[in-house]
């Protein structure tokens, strides 16, 4: 079943708790969203609060995907580039689909919803994101229209002796 997406939903306790649960579940399943398992919601809360502050300051927008019951099962943050020479593209951050919902096309739905939202932003020509190498994420993003435009070998240290590439992907909107 398709998800229902909302851009810039009201920040409520239900939203906060739903995002904390999603981010925790994705992280504990090995998802590349800034943490290494095991994590608890309290480990993630400071990062989520930073995203909420950026939203309140107008630098970041939130896209949330809900299933037919209203549960948050997908999310991504869209961040404006504040460098005066790079304001024509945005960052897509913390792209998440609940592990129990993966393989059903929800990741493609989330990226399509993000692209649609960004196309509605004046003066934006592209979406950039980074992903952690070693999990095949770059192939998924490429299948959704993104192109690999940069790679820093071993830039992400997941654990001692487990360094991964930091891969930059770009989706031109022109």
N, C-alpha and C positions, 0 to 999 in steps of 0.2 A: 504494500500500500504506500502511496506517496505521502510525503511529509508536507506540512503547512509551515511556511517560513514567515518570520516577522523581522523586519529591520528596525532597530532602535526600540525594542520593547521597554516598557516601564521597568525600572529596577525595583523589584519587590522581594520580600523574603522568599517567596516561592521560586522566583527566577534565580536568586542567589544560591539557594539550596539545590535547585535543579542543575545549575552549572557546576557547582562543587561536586555533586554526585557524578555527573558526566565526566568531568575532568579527572576525577579520582579513578573511575572505572576504566577510562581510556589509558591513563598512565599505568595502572596496575596490570593491564593487558599487554603492556609493552609499547603502547603508542608513543610516537615521537612528538610530544607536546610539552617539552621542557622539564620533565621529571623522569626519574628512573625508579621502578618499583622496588620495594613496596612503599606506598604513600598513603596517608590518611587525609581526609578533607582539610584538617588543620595545617598540613604541610602546603597545601595549594592555596588556601585562603589569602595569604599576602599577595600572591601573584594576581588573583582575581580582583582584589581590592585595587591594585595598581591599574588594572584594566578599567575598572569602574571610575577611578579618578580621571584617567585619560578620556573616558566617555564624557564625564561631567565637564571637563575642560574643552570638549569639542574636537579633540584630536583623533578619537577612536569611535567607531560605530560597531554595534553588535548585531549579528545575524543569528537567529535561533530557529532551529527546526523542531517541530513537535509532531508526535505521532497522533493517531486518531483518538487517543485517550487524553491528549494534552501534555504528555510527558516530554520533557526536553531530551531529544536523542541525537541532536546534531547542533553544532555551533561553530562560528568563526568570527574573528575580530578583523575589522578593516581599519587600518591606521593611515592617516594622512602623513605624507612625507613633509616634514617641516623645513627642510632645506630649500631656500628660495629658488634654487636652480633645478629642483627635482619635484616640484609640486604637481607635475603632470602625471604622476603615477602614485599608486597607493600600495601599501603592504597588506597582505592577507596573512593573519597570524592565528596560531592556536586552532587549527582546522581539526574538528573532532566529529566523529560519528561513533555512537556507542558500539562497543565490540559485539554485543549481541545483535546488532542491526547491520553489521557490515556484510557485504556480499549481496545486498539487495538493491543496489543502485542509489542508496542514500548519499554516498559520497559525491557521486556525479550530480545529484539533485542539489546538494549543498553548494558545489562549485558553480553550477548554473545559476542558482539564486544569488550567489555573491557577484557573479559577472553581471547579472541583470541590475542588481543594486548599484554597482559601481558605474555601469553605463549611464545611470541616472544622475551621476555627479558631474557637474560642469567642469570642463577642462582636464578631465582625467583620460589619459591615452593608454594606460597599461596597468596591469596588476602584477606585482612581484610577490613571491613567497620563497621561503627557504625550507628545505627538508633535510632530514638526517639520512645519510647514505646507509646502505647495508640492509634495508628493508624493502627495496623495490619501489619506494614511494615515487621516485622520479618517473618510473614507467607509468604509474597511475596518472600522475599529473600530465605527462605527455599525451596520454590517451584522451585527456580532457582539453587538449589544445595548448597547454603550456609548453614552453621550449626551455631546455637547459641553457643558461647563459653564463654560468660560472660555477666553479667547484674549488673548495679549499680542502685539500686532502688532510685528514686527521684532525680537523678543527674541533670536533666534538668528542669529548672524552666521556663515554658512558660509564666506564669502569677502568681501573688500572689494566692496561694492556688491551683495551677495547676502544680504540679511537675510530671515529666515523667521519666521513666527508660531510662538509656543509655545502649543500647544493642549492644554488639560486635558480629559480624558474621564473619565466616571464610569460604573460599572456597579453599580447598587444590587442587593443580594442578597436584599432582603425580598420 
